[in-house]
Amino acid sequence: MVSFDLLVVIAGIIYGYSKEGREDRWHMLKKGIKIGIVLGIALGILGLLMGGVMAGLAAGVVGIIALPLVAFVIALEFVIGTFIGDILERAVKK
């Protein structure tokens, strides 16, 4: 079975190869972290509404800490894929 990490890298390779020129990788990383923070806050609010104060605090702390880290790792894998895709683009399209 194919891992999610490999799929993210392959998607990055396809994105980097199909898009002309170099991508703004720093912008992609920042956007991934922002998405993780927003999801973490949303998870905390949802936990607070669904399960009370303790569940909300637990979900909020886990969400605010874990989701930005997960989003950063996924964004980093995608950026690695775009880097490989850019190398392939330069090698093949010359």
C-alpha positions in Angstrom: 0.0 0.0 0.0 1.3 3.4 -0.9 2.0 5.8 2.0 0.5 9.2 2.2 4.0 10.8 2.4 4.9 9.3 -1.0 1.7 10.5 -2.5 2.4 14.1 -1.3 5.9 14.0 -2.8 4.6 12.6 -6.1 2.0 15.4 -6.1 4.7 17.9 -5.5 6.8 16.4 -8.4 3.8 16.7 -10.7 3.1 20.2 -9.6 6.8 21.3 -9.9 7.1 19.7 -13.3 3.9 21.0 -14.8 4.2 24.6 -13.6 6.6 26.8 -15.6 9.5 28.3 -13.7 10.5 28.0 -10.1 7.9 27.9 -7.3 7.9 30.1 -4.2 8.7 27.4 -1.8 8.9 29.6 1.3 5.4 30.8 0.6 4.2 27.2 0.3 5.7 26.4 3.8 4.2 29.5 5.4 0.8 28.7 3.9 1.0 25.1 5.2 1.7 26.4 8.7 -1.2 28.9 8.5 -3.6 26.1 7.4 -2.4 24.0 10.3 -3.0 26.8 12.9 -6.5 27.5 11.5 -7.4 23.8 11.7 -6.0 23.5 15.2 -8.1 26.4 16.4 -11.1 25.0 14.7 -10.6 21.6 16.3 -10.3 23.3 19.7 -13.5 25.2 19.2 -15.3 22.2 18.0 -14.1 20.1 21.0 -15.2 22.9 23.3 -18.7 22.9 21.8 -19.1 19.2 21.6 -17.5 17.8 24.7 -17.3 20.5 27.3 -14.4 22.5 28.8 -12.0 19.6 29.4 -12.5 18.1 26.0 -12.2 21.5 24.4 -9.0 22.3 26.2 -7.5 18.9 25.3 -8.5 19.1 21.7 -7.4 22.7 21.5 -3.9 22.0 23.0 -3.4 19.0 20.8 -4.8 20.7 17.8 -2.9 23.9 18.1 0.4 22.0 18.7 0.0 19.0 16.5 -1.8 20.2 13.4 0.7 23.0 12.5 3.5 20.4 12.9 1.7 17.9 10.7 0.9 20.7 8.2 4.5 21.8 8.2 5.7 18.2 7.5 3.2 17.7 4.7 4.2 21.1 3.2 7.9 20.3 3.5 7.3 17.0 1.6 5.4 18.8 -1.1 8.2 21.4 -1.4 10.7 18.6 -1.8 8.5 17.2 -4.5 8.4 20.6 -6.3 12.2 20.8 -6.1 12.5 17.4 -7.8 9.8 18.4 -10.3 11.7 21.6 -11.2 14.9 19.6 -11.7 13.0 17.2 -14.0 11.5 20.1 -15.9 14.9 21.7 -16.6 16.4 18.3 -17.6 13.5 17.1 -19.8 12.3 20.3 -21.4 15.7 21.5 -22.7 
